[in-house]
Amino acid sequence: DAPTTYSARSKGAKAAYLLLKASGYRTDRWERPPADLPDPATTTLILAEPIGSPKHDDRVALQAFMARGGRVIATGVSGSLFLSGSAEPQLASVPVAMSAVAPSPITRAAPVIAITPQARWMSSAFAVPLYGDERGAVVVKSSFGRGEAIWWADATPLSNAGLRDPGNLEFF
């Protein structure tokens, strides 16, 4: 199952999409190129385990979007490719509790999250680990100009089933 906002299945992300909408956020299912993204100062793009590798132009457009103040949340190994990073796949099939490893507004709201560690951040690009364990980071944050990128090992925290796990709603 893919974490699509159209799916009400356990790994889908329809509940997260509807929660954002009900909370007053403008929500759109973006199906156009990254170069067409709206005002970066008011936009967060979520790439929940995107299919395939990004084209060079898409990666450049995302970096320009973030440099102008946009925020990108990307999940999974495929999501790391959109951020010019690299994640090493891991064998994992169930969510586990991961503790915060660095203080930040994100980790203050959710000191522990439940996430399926299907990957570990391995990029040489600078990133601050936010959650992880002795095997490595499962959530990292990087600054890009006036914007930022946040990478998650898996889309568990925004999935229909994962939103109800302790810490995940606050994290999301």
GUVO-507641 format. One record per residue (C-alpha): y, x, z; residue in one letter. Coordinates in Angstrom, 3 decimals, decimal comma, padded with zeros to 6 digits. Each point is the difference from the previous one (the first is absolute). Example, Ala and Ser with C-alpha at 12.3 -4.5 7.8 and 13.67 -1.06 7.14 Angstrom:
<rs>
north east up type
-004,500 012,300 007,800 a
003,440 001,370 -000,660 s
</rs>
This chain:
<rs>
north east up type
000,000 000,000 000,000 d
003,501 001,161 -000,805 a
002,869 -000,549 002,460 p
001,772 -002,372 -002,360 t
002,595 -002,512 001,216 t
-001,856 -002,683 -001,966 y
-003,189 000,348 002,071 s
-000,752 -001,891 003,224 a
-003,254 001,955 000,470 r
-000,241 002,386 002,952 s
001,142 003,090 -001,972 k
002,695 -001,936 -001,863 g
003,677 000,142 000,951 a
001,100 -003,612 -000,451 k
000,709 -000,456 003,730 a
002,322 003,036 000,060 a
001,824 -001,262 -003,080 y
000,438 -003,488 001,475 l
001,021 001,439 003,386 l
002,788 002,043 -001,579 l
001,172 -003,030 -001,968 k
-000,068 -002,254 003,103 a
001,915 002,675 001,948 s
002,881 -000,241 -002,453 g
-000,708 003,045 -002,173 y
000,357 -000,343 -003,738 r
-003,463 000,624 -001,391 t
-000,938 000,613 -003,608 d
-003,254 000,997 -001,597 r
001,270 002,922 -002,062 w
-001,714 000,260 -003,361 e
002,575 002,011 -001,912 r
000,460 003,774 -000,317 p
001,428 001,896 002,993 p
003,068 000,832 -002,100 a
000,951 -003,708 000,230 d
-000,043 -000,180 003,819 l
003,047 -001,745 001,512 p
002,582 001,391 002,449 d
-001,765 002,763 001,940 p
002,172 -000,525 003,092 a
-001,611 -003,415 000,560 t
-003,452 000,471 -001,522 t
-003,367 001,075 001,365 t
-002,771 000,379 -002,564 l
-003,557 -000,329 001,300 i
-002,684 001,618 -002,134 l
-003,160 -001,289 001,673 a
-002,793 002,120 -001,430 e
001,351 -000,025 -003,566 p
-002,514 000,139 -002,819 i
-000,037 003,182 -002,042 g
002,228 003,026 -000,082 s
003,743 -000,258 -000,557 p
001,633 001,074 -003,220 k
002,411 002,907 000,310 h
002,963 -002,282 -000,780 d
-001,052 -002,431 002,758 d
-000,200 002,799 002,576 r
003,427 001,303 -001,041 v
001,458 -003,546 000,205 a
-001,447 -000,487 003,510 l
001,442 003,309 001,170 q
003,415 -000,970 -001,404 a
-000,298 -003,411 001,698 f
-000,691 001,664 003,359 m
002,719 002,616 -000,499 a
002,497 -002,874 -000,340 r
-001,167 -001,584 003,274 g
-003,180 -001,880 -000,873 g
-003,076 -000,184 002,186 r
-003,547 000,197 -001,324 v
-003,128 -000,786 001,989 i
-003,092 001,206 -001,850 a
-003,583 -000,318 001,179 t
-003,263 001,710 -000,817 g
-000,824 003,015 -002,099 v
001,474 -001,646 -003,095 s
003,216 -000,745 001,889 g
000,420 003,676 000,879 s
000,113 000,832 -003,697 l
003,121 -002,137 -000,422 f
001,697 002,076 002,696 l
-000,856 003,369 -001,554 s
-002,283 000,632 002,929 g
-003,697 000,307 000,379 s
-002,464 -001,658 002,279 a
-003,591 000,981 000,495 e
-002,456 -002,920 -000,122 p
-002,079 -000,556 003,128 q
-003,120 -002,033 000,622 l
001,151 -002,875 002,181 a
-000,674 -003,719 -000,150 s
001,310 -001,482 003,229 v
003,392 000,099 001,693 p
000,394 002,350 002,941 v
002,772 000,357 002,546 a
002,410 002,780 -000,912 m
002,633 001,185 002,439 s
003,521 001,086 -000,797 a
000,387 003,765 -000,308 v
003,804 000,166 -000,344 a
002,832 -001,981 001,538 p
001,859 -002,265 -002,421 s
001,337 -003,565 -000,117 p
-003,257 -000,964 -001,725 i
-002,319 001,518 002,610 t
002,161 -001,296 002,848 r
-000,665 -003,563 -001,172 a
-003,723 000,658 -000,502 a
-001,423 002,935 001,993 p
-003,503 -000,806 -001,295 v
-001,042 -001,600 -003,289 i
-003,345 -000,974 -001,507 a
-000,561 001,547 -003,418 i
-003,023 000,916 -002,094 t
000,375 003,776 -000,479 p
-001,109 000,036 -003,653 q
002,183 003,049 -000,628 a
001,888 002,800 001,757 r
003,355 001,399 -001,101 w
-000,591 003,447 -001,479 m
003,139 000,620 -002,025 s
002,027 003,159 000,322 s
003,121 -002,167 -000,436 a
001,849 -000,394 003,289 f
-000,916 -003,132 001,922 a
000,207 -000,913 003,681 v
-003,365 -001,232 001,314 p
000,474 -003,299 001,860 l
-003,606 -000,993 000,749 y
-003,228 001,929 -000,095 g
-002,576 001,902 001,969 d
-001,549 003,456 000,114 e
-001,246 -000,465 -003,593 r
003,501 -000,521 -001,406 g
002,788 -002,458 -000,704 a
-000,652 -003,573 -001,152 v
003,690 -001,026 -000,112 v
002,830 002,337 -001,006 v
003,698 -000,365 -000,693 k
002,112 002,055 -002,413 s
003,706 -000,064 -000,741 s
001,167 -000,120 -003,612 f
003,771 000,284 -000,282 g
001,399 -003,095 001,734 r
-003,365 -001,775 -000,095 g
-003,487 000,523 001,268 e
-003,680 -000,289 -000,750 a
-002,654 -001,073 002,454 i
-003,632 000,593 -000,919 w
-002,927 -001,780 001,681 w
-003,649 001,036 -000,367 a
-000,935 -003,603 -000,714 d
001,585 -003,443 -000,275 a
-001,804 -001,287 003,129 t
003,175 -000,654 002,056 p
001,401 -002,404 -002,608 l
-003,291 -001,652 -000,911 s
-000,696 -003,584 000,985 n
-002,653 001,132 002,485 a
001,851 003,128 001,160 g
003,332 -001,632 000,870 l
-001,526 -001,486 003,143 r
-001,356 003,323 001,312 d
001,942 001,451 002,955 p
003,147 001,822 -001,132 g
-000,296 -000,824 -003,696 n
002,522 -002,838 -000,160 l
002,589 002,117 001,827 e
-000,805 002,959 -002,253 f
000,332 -002,114 -003,158 f
</rs>
